[in-house]
Amino acid sequence: MSEDEAPEPEAPAGSDEETVDAKLFGKWDVSDIQYSDPSTRRYLAVTPVAHTMGRHAQKQFKKSELSVVERLANRLMKTGANAGKKQQALSIVQDAFDLVHERTDENPVQVLVRAVENAAPREETVRLKYGGISVPKAVDVAPQRRVDQALKFLADGAHSSSFKTPTDAAEALANQLIGAADYDVQTYAVGQKEEKERVAAAAR
């Protein structure tokens, strides 16, 4: 190469010439997720990013734009022993996804979305006071709260199934996801949803 010829600059990181991995955990494609419940679809965001480092916490309802996978991991940290252990929670979710794929041969992200839709209660009760008397009243559940409740039921079910038992957390979570996706009433999440709706139906 002559002195007049300068070497071509290397392509910067993140340019079009570089291959970008747009898969969750480097494995799961999230571009073709199917939704069966139109009411919760806008609150079930699915992105390849599994850890946003709390950027969603600036606004009250910003969590709806957060990936449902990360929201599930955040729910797994709610117990005292697991508080703040985000990497451990993400590792549990990743291992659970591998188990779900082995058992169902489906995209585990699709299974998660279906499980949340099936475990989301449509009705619940509130207590109204009339002259010092508390009366239960059935109300419809807002779509955002439906997703919140479903994620809570899935995380609580995984915790109760693995706490002080031989079942590890990843396997317990995988069982909850598969059971809820198949609408198995023996699953904790679906059972809690059915119980809430049964109590609400009695309070109409």
NORNORJO-V100991 format. One record per residue. N is the residue number from 1. SS is DSSP state (A for helix, B for strand, O for the rest). BURIAL is + if it has 16 or more other ideal C-beta (glycine too) atoms within 10 Angstrom, else -. D_FIRST is the distance of its C-alpha to the first C-alpha in Angstrom with 1 decimal. Layout:
N/SS/BURIAL/D_FIRST + N/SS/BURIAL/D_FIRST
//
This chain:
1/O/-/0.0 + 2/O/-/3.8 + 3/O/-/6.7 + 4/O/-/8.3 + 5/O/-/6.5 + 6/O/-/8.5 + 7/O/-/8.8 + 8/O/-/11.8 + 9/O/-/15.0 + 10/O/-/17.2 + 11/O/-/20.4 + 12/O/-/23.3 + 13/O/-/26.2 + 14/O/-/28.8 + 15/O/-/26.7 + 16/O/-/27.4 + 17/O/-/24.5 + 18/O/-/26.2 + 19/O/-/29.3 + 20/O/-/32.4 + 21/O/-/35.4 + 22/O/-/38.5 + 23/O/-/41.0 + 24/B/+/43.8 + 25/O/+/43.3 + 26/O/-/40.3 + 27/O/-/42.9 + 28/B/+/45.2 + 29/O/-/44.5 + 30/O/+/46.4 + 31/O/-/45.6 + 32/O/-/48.6 + 33/O/+/51.5 + 34/O/-/55.0 + 35/O/-/57.7 + 36/O/-/61.4 + 37/O/+/62.9 + 38/O/-/62.1 + 39/O/+/63.8 + 40/O/+/61.4 + 41/A/-/58.2 + 42/A/-/56.9 + 43/A/+/57.5 + 44/O/+/55.7 + 45/O/+/52.1 + 46/O/+/49.6 + 47/O/-/46.0 + 48/O/+/43.3 + 49/O/-/43.6 + 50/O/+/46.1 + 51/O/-/46.2 + 52/O/-/46.1 + 53/O/-/47.3 + 54/O/-/50.3 + 55/A/-/48.8 + 56/A/+/51.5 + 57/A/-/54.3 + 58/A/-/54.1 + 59/O/-/56.4 + 60/O/-/59.6 + 61/O/-/58.7 + 62/A/-/54.9 + 63/A/+/55.4 + 64/A/+/55.8 + 65/A/-/52.1 + 66/O/+/51.3 + 67/O/+/50.4 + 68/A/+/53.6 + 69/A/+/51.9 + 70/A/+/51.4 + 71/A/+/54.9 + 72/A/+/56.2 + 73/A/+/54.4 + 74/A/+/55.9 + 75/A/+/59.3 + 76/A/+/59.0 + 77/O/+/58.6 + 78/O/-/62.0 + 79/O/-/64.1 + 80/A/-/64.5 + 81/A/-/62.9 + 82/A/+/59.7 + 83/O/-/59.4 + 84/O/-/55.9 + 85/O/-/54.3 + 86/A/+/51.8 + 87/A/-/49.4 + 88/A/-/52.4 + 89/A/+/53.7 + 90/A/+/50.4 + 91/A/-/50.3 + 92/A/+/53.8 + 93/A/+/52.9 + 94/A/+/49.8 + 95/A/+/52.0 + 96/A/+/54.7 + 97/A/+/52.4 + 98/A/+/51.3 + 99/A/+/55.0 + 100/A/+/55.8 + 101/A/+/53.2 + 102/A/-/54.5 + 103/A/-/58.1 + 104/A/+/57.7 + 105/O/-/54.4 + 106/O/-/53.8 + 107/O/+/51.2 + 108/A/+/52.8 + 109/A/+/51.9 + 110/A/+/54.0 + 111/A/+/56.8 + 112/A/+/56.6 + 113/A/+/57.0 + 114/A/+/59.9 + 115/A/+/61.5 + 116/A/+/61.3 + 117/A/+/62.9 + 118/A/+/65.7 + 119/A/+/66.4 + 120/O/+/66.6 + 121/O/+/70.2 + 122/O/-/71.5 + 123/B/+/74.6 + 124/B/+/75.8 + 125/B/+/78.7 + 126/B/-/79.2 + 127/B/-/82.4 + 128/B/-/84.4 + 129/B/-/87.3 + 130/B/-/90.5 + 131/O/-/93.1 + 132/O/-/91.8 + 133/B/-/91.5 + 134/B/-/88.0 + 135/B/-/87.5 + 136/B/-/84.4 + 137/B/-/82.8 + 138/B/-/80.3 + 139/B/-/77.2 + 140/B/-/74.1 + 141/O/+/70.9 + 142/O/-/68.0 + 143/A/+/64.9 + 144/A/-/62.8 + 145/A/-/65.6 + 146/A/+/65.8 + 147/A/+/62.2 + 148/A/+/62.9 + 149/A/+/66.0 + 150/A/+/64.4 + 151/A/+/61.6 + 152/A/-/64.2 + 153/A/+/66.3 + 154/A/+/63.4 + 155/A/+/62.4 + 156/A/+/66.1 + 157/A/+/66.7 + 158/A/+/63.7 + 159/A/+/64.9 + 160/A/-/68.6 + 161/A/+/67.6 + 162/A/+/65.5 + 163/O/-/67.4 + 164/O/-/69.2 + 165/O/-/68.8 + 166/O/-/66.8 + 167/O/-/64.6 + 168/O/-/61.3 + 169/A/+/60.1 + 170/A/+/57.4 + 171/A/+/59.9 + 172/A/+/62.5 + 173/A/+/60.1 + 174/A/+/59.1 + 175/A/+/62.8 + 176/A/+/63.5 + 177/A/+/60.6 + 178/A/+/61.7 + 179/A/+/65.3 + 180/A/+/64.9 + 181/A/+/62.6 + 182/O/-/65.4 + 183/O/-/68.1 + 184/O/-/69.9 + 185/O/-/72.7 + 186/O/-/72.8 + 187/O/+/69.5 + 188/A/+/69.9 + 189/A/+/67.9 + 190/A/+/69.8 + 191/A/+/73.1 + 192/A/+/72.6 + 193/A/+/71.8 + 194/A/-/74.9 + 195/A/-/77.0 + 196/A/+/76.0 + 197/A/+/76.7 + 198/A/-/80.0 + 199/A/-/81.2 + 200/A/+/80.1 + 201/A/-/82.0 + 202/A/-/85.1 + 203/O/+/84.8 + 204/O/-/84.7
//
